[in-house]
Amino acid sequence: MKTLNRRDFSIDLGLSLAAAILLPVTNARADDNLEVHIDNFVFQPPELKIKLGTTVTWTNRDDIPHTVVSAGKFRSKTLDTDDKFTFTFTNAGDYKYFCSLHPHMTGMIKVE
Amino acid sequence: MSGHDHGEDGVSRRKVLECMTWAGTGVLWTVTGGVPRSLGIIDSAQAATAATPGMTFLQISDSHVGFDKPANPNALGTLEEAINKINAMPVKPSFMIHTGDITHLSKAAEFDNADRIISQSKLDVHYVPGEHDFLDEEVKFYRERYGRGTKGQGWYSFDAGGVHFIGLVNVVDLKGGGLGNLGAEQLAWLEDDLRGKSKSTPVVLFAHIPLWTVYPEWGWGTEDGGRALESVKGFGSVTVLNGHIHQVMQKVEGNVTFHTARSTAFPQPAPGTAPSPGPMKVEDAKLRSMLGVASVNFKQNEQRLAIIDTPLQG
């Protein structure tokens, strides 16, 4: 199952990359896509302020799997090393999230 | 004292027995921050049988089958070394407990490989899950293999050699910002399980994440672990065996002895000594001195169970 998921991820990535390249330059503003890295059991940056419609991509750069979970909002599959999870924020609000395997790891996305 | 002193140079039986008694009862908690590494698992087993019969069981933990990162590219191989070490014991232990993180990513093949190696011990194995064992989409691989006859998310109890063993699950339904979690349902079951038990019955609680707070900054503790300990208050002998932190840590509080076992896969840093609790890469030559198993001996009328940690090497 996991292998399939990883493949799904890379297909998604490939598609979104292709889409990004095809999109008109005016739409490709810097804050359309933002990144959160997981390093040393920490979401970096721990808090992001973004505009509605922004897509955030989390990348796990640890040797240990993590997840990205915001109760009732979004939930990633288990991310092994270098796996990614992407979510597009279409509703304003504060999204507290955490790693369901290591719950002391927490982060926040504020959508305006 | 070295376990290899009992050679052919005529050590008296009395001397040997002194050694063994010490091995069986005195090693633990008096040594600060370490364990007598020269005492092999074999010596402790001999001590257990020669000095007093007692019952010996083993604890292995955190085998992380499937892990292949630099900290140990062959976690299955080191698990097999641990099992070989167990098989080399002259006296067979009664059974084994595994305190979770059997696999790294809960893949069916990882569970199969773990079972193929661990079953070579030909011992009954009592498992509790780690968070790495519940990662498959339907959370069914662990339960299919080890959940039979358990309650809730996989907790259960059994009796062996006059000791009451309770396997707890503290890796489910974790809350953001929190630690390990037992939950109300499990705590209620625990109360019920202990009801009517004589307070002189030795109790062993085992679970993956430490039931006491080792280092909350790294999530090393259980939110409601204190409530589980409330349930065993009044019992004359309580031993808490955990894994998760991939290193030996121990303390005694009143009648309760806390102990964490080494991993058979990779070491993790001591609390606060590294930027994160992730796998610790050490020199290849040093790795096996930081992996290992624990052997636990129980003797009638002894308040504390004697726990001896044995590294794979050194």
Boltz contact constraints between the chains, C-beta under 6 A:
constraints:
  - contact:
      token1: [A, 1]
      token2: [B, 137]
      max_distance: 6.0
  - contact:
      token1: [A, 2]
      token2: [B, 107]
      max_distance: 6.0
  - contact:
      token1: [A, 40]
      token2: [B, 275]
      max_distance: 6.0
  - contact:
      token1: [A, 40]
      token2: [B, 276]
      max_distance: 6.0
  - contact:
      token1: [A, 41]
      token2: [B, 276]
      max_distance: 6.0
  - contact:
      token1: [A, 62]
      token2: [B, 278]
      max_distance: 6.0
  - contact:
      token1: [A, 63]
      token2: [B, 69]
      max_distance: 6.0
  - contact:
      token1: [A, 63]
      token2: [B, 278]
      max_distance: 6.0
  - contact:
      token1: [A, 63]
      token2: [B, 279]
      max_distance: 6.0
  - contact:
      token1: [A, 64]
      token2: [B, 278]
      max_distance: 6.0
  - contact:
      token1: [A, 78]
      token2: [B, 135]
      max_distance: 6.0
  - contact:
      token1: [A, 98]
      token2: [B, 176]
      max_distance: 6.0
  - contact:
      token1: [A, 100]
      token2: [B, 174]
      max_distance: 6.0
  - contact:
      token1: [A, 101]
      token2: [B, 131]
      max_distance: 6.0
  - contact:
      token1: [A, 102]
      token2: [B, 219]
      max_distance: 6.0
  - contact:
      token1: [A, 103]
      token2: [B, 174]
      max_distance: 6.0
  - contact:
      token1: [A, 103]
      token2: [B, 175]
      max_distance: 6.0
  - contact:
      token1: [A, 103]
      token2: [B, 176]
      max_distance: 6.0
  - contact:
      token1: [A, 103]
      token2: [B, 178]
      max_distance: 6.0
  - contact:
      token1: [A, 104]
      token2: [B, 219]
      max_distance: 6.0
  - contact:
      token1: [A, 106]
      token2: [B, 176]
      max_distance: 6.0
  - contact:
      token1: [A, 106]
      token2: [B, 177]
      max_distance: 6.0
